[in-house]
């Protein structure tokens, strides 16, 4: 603890109040530590608990209403916030409401206020002209809209066996929104990318608590950044972004994991070489193997930055352990194809021995959630393993066996529910 | 809802088009100020002084308390990752006590 007081942070963009809060918290912690207190860690703001169907304890999480611009969320971590979407939200529609869209931050220094008139997005580096763009400047560019799933690389990590360290998410570290903003390409064209550009690096307003820790930055290859689909969003689902989802600007990288969707985007740097920063070269890397899967304990595999998402599907109107009335049972859920659209969603009620087609709902584009539904006939007093699997338009299908890697990334095994008919 | 319809029309063509000016709603973007919960609850139980003194500046205790049981070697690796990779200002003399607390509360053979 003695070191903490020496590490005055470099909160250049923070208001005095936020800085004071961090320092004050440190002082409080120091005093408490010196006093040798060991108080119970009951979250004072927890109003209710939810039990997640994880393979081992602890399964209970507080349901919280204490985060700004957020309704009921599953509290995975208070600071920096990790807030999971309660799964029943996905049964209510194909778009995830902003106030229940999941939240994930790496560092605890998050600006708690953003002034729209003074906010600027920098575009710099290997460009002809450095830019400093206001929100209005951005909004003078052509407006585009896209429905796209945003999913944490570690969504469903809590189901990994053997268990791995990290946020113990159930399946709710994902959401689907209609994103409104501008093409990244249009912004880069305005700056004029010089020949020889290799990658484009993105940074947000969040900062590490400890000054020499690695600031969170992510990069895309220059051709990807200029593909006309990658966006800078200033709205989701028709409204400005909640602060915890990246207000005022967020990078949208359709079909790729959320680690690239930099929140509170404030700096775009065109690089003339490959980005070797920690968050690209070390963190968020996966084994370069099918399904990013290795045997627990296996080492020495080549590692590559995580990238495209893979197909997934879920039941949304029935949970494992449910008892349904015998007879005709209406089942429904959501699916997404990853980096291509949903081609088909199939259903099994006999542990994968036979599969039947489902009817797909309205197509909101290849990067969106797509709803599916089907009716099945359940015999009296029967037991079933319900499964649902998505095949995307590239022909990729969810695997029968779970993948494993030490980071708990890219789970997309066919999920199975145990259901009984009365 | 007309926005969604437009998005579908655009995507069917596999491209992302500009919304025509005549259907654009001007989405209002306003300055925002929020308060975030402090998340300063302490680790409970015996032997928690070291983890309380060293770990709570960067993250709240619930991150650790929601972890599954993990082997001692995993906890040692986690603590050292915090120090070497994430530059957590942990007193070297407290490392053993932090690992001991983690193994006691979240340990697995």
Boltz contact constraints between the chains, C-beta under 6 A:
constraints:
  - contact:
      token1: [A, 1]
      token2: [B, 53]
      max_distance: 6.0
  - contact:
      token1: [A, 3]
      token2: [B, 89]
      max_distance: 6.0
  - contact:
      token1: [A, 4]
      token2: [B, 57]
      max_distance: 6.0
  - contact:
      token1: [A, 4]
      token2: [B, 89]
      max_distance: 6.0
  - contact:
      token1: [A, 7]
      token2: [B, 89]
      max_distance: 6.0
  - contact:
      token1: [A, 25]
      token2: [B, 40]
      max_distance: 6.0
  - contact:
      token1: [A, 26]
      token2: [B, 57]
      max_distance: 6.0
  - contact:
      token1: [A, 29]
      token2: [B, 56]
      max_distance: 6.0
  - contact:
      token1: [A, 33]
      token2: [B, 52]
      max_distance: 6.0
  - contact:
      token1: [A, 33]
      token2: [B, 53]
      max_distance: 6.0
  - contact:
      token1: [A, 36]
      token2: [B, 49]
      max_distance: 6.0
  - contact:
      token1: [A, 38]
      token2: [B, 48]
      max_distance: 6.0
  - contact:
      token1: [A, 39]
      token2: [B, 42]
      max_distance: 6.0
  - contact:
      token1: [A, 40]
      token2: [B, 44]
      max_distance: 6.0
  - contact:
      token1: [A, 41]
      token2: [B, 41]
      max_distance: 6.0
  - contact:
      token1: [A, 41]
      token2: [B, 42]
      max_distance: 6.0
  - contact:
      token1: [A, 41]
      token2: [B, 43]
      max_distance: 6.0
  - contact:
      token1: [A, 41]
      token2: [B, 44]
      max_distance: 6.0
  - contact:
      token1: [A, 41]
      token2: [B, 61]
      max_distance: 6.0
  - contact:
      token1: [A, 56]
      token2: [B, 68]
      max_distance: 6.0
  - contact:
      token1: [A, 58]
      token2: [B, 66]
      max_distance: 6.0
  - contact:
      token1: [A, 66]
      token2: [B, 37]
      max_distance: 6.0
  - contact:
      token1: [A, 68]
      token2: [B, 34]
      max_distance: 6.0
  - contact:
      token1: [A, 77]
      token2: [B, 60]
      max_distance: 6.0
  - contact:
      token1: [A, 77]
      token2: [B, 62]
      max_distance: 6.0
  - contact:
      token1: [A, 77]
      token2: [B, 63]
      max_distance: 6.0
  - contact:
      token1: [A, 78]
      token2: [B, 37]
      max_distance: 6.0
  - contact:
      token1: [A, 78]
      token2: [B, 39]
      max_distance: 6.0
  - contact:
      token1: [A, 78]
      token2: [B, 60]
      max_distance: 6.0
  - contact:
      token1: [A, 78]
      token2: [B, 62]
      max_distance: 6.0
  - contact:
      token1: [A, 79]
      token2: [B, 39]
      max_distance: 6.0
  - contact:
      token1: [A, 79]
      token2: [B, 60]
      max_distance: 6.0
  - contact:
      token1: [A, 112]
      token2: [B, 34]
      max_distance: 6.0
  - contact:
      token1: [A, 113]
      token2: [B, 33]
      max_distance: 6.0
  - contact:
      token1: [A, 114]
      token2: [B, 32]
      max_distance: 6.0
  - contact:
      token1: [A, 115]
      token2: [B, 31]
      max_distance: 6.0
  - contact:
      token1: [A, 116]
      token2: [B, 29]
      max_distance: 6.0
  - contact:
      token1: [A, 116]
      token2: [B, 31]
      max_distance: 6.0
  - contact:
      token1: [A, 135]
      token2: [B, 29]
      max_distance: 6.0
  - contact:
      token1: [A, 142]
      token2: [B, 18]
      max_distance: 6.0
  - contact:
      token1: [A, 143]
      token2: [B, 19]
      max_distance: 6.0
  - contact:
      token1: [A, 143]
      token2: [B, 24]
      max_distance: 6.0
  - contact:
      token1: [A, 144]
      token2: [B, 16]
      max_distance: 6.0
  - contact:
      token1: [A, 144]
      token2: [B, 18]
      max_distance: 6.0
  - contact:
      token1: [A, 145]
      token2: [B, 3]
      max_distance: 6.0
  - contact:
      token1: [A, 145]
      token2: [B, 7]
      max_distance: 6.0
  - contact:
      token1: [A, 145]
      token2: [B, 19]
      max_distance: 6.0
  - contact:
      token1: [A, 146]
      token2: [B, 16]
      max_distance: 6.0
  - contact:
      token1: [A, 147]
      token2: [B, 7]
      max_distance: 6.0
  - contact:
      token1: [A, 163]
      token2: [B, 68]
      max_distance: 6.0
  - contact:
      token1: [A, 165]
      token2: [B, 78]
      max_distance: 6.0
  - contact:
      token1: [A, 168]
      token2: [B, 66]
      max_distance: 6.0
  - contact:
      token1: [A, 178]
      token2: [B, 7]
      max_distance: 6.0
  - contact:
      token1: [A, 209]
      token2: [B, 57]
      max_distance: 6.0
  - contact:
      token1: [A, 209]
      token2: [B, 58]
      max_distance: 6.0
  - contact:
      token1: [A, 210]
      token2: [B, 87]
      max_distance: 6.0
  - contact:
      token1: [A, 212]
      token2: [B, 87]
      max_distance: 6.0
  - contact:
      token1: [A, 213]
      token2: [B, 86]
      max_distance: 6.0
  - contact:
      token1: [A, 213]
      token2: [B, 87]
      max_distance: 6.0
  - contact:
      token1: [A, 229]
      token2: [B, 16]
      max_distance: 6.0
  - contact:
      token1: [A, 234]
      token2: [B, 29]
      max_distance: 6.0
  - contact:
      token1: [A, 235]
      token2: [B, 27]
      max_distance: 6.0
  - contact:
      token1: [A, 240]
      token2: [B, 29]
      max_distance: 6.0
  - contact:
      token1: [A, 243]
      token2: [B, 32]
      max_distance: 6.0
  - contact:
      token1: [A, 243]
      token2: [B, 34]
      max_distance: 6.0
  - contact:
      token1: [A, 247]
      token2: [B, 32]
      max_distance: 6.0
  - contact:
      token1: [A, 364]
      token2: [B, 8]
      max_distance: 6.0
  - contact:
      token1: [A, 365]
      token2: [B, 7]
      max_distance: 6.0
  - contact:
      token1: [A, 365]
      token2: [B, 11]
      max_distance: 6.0
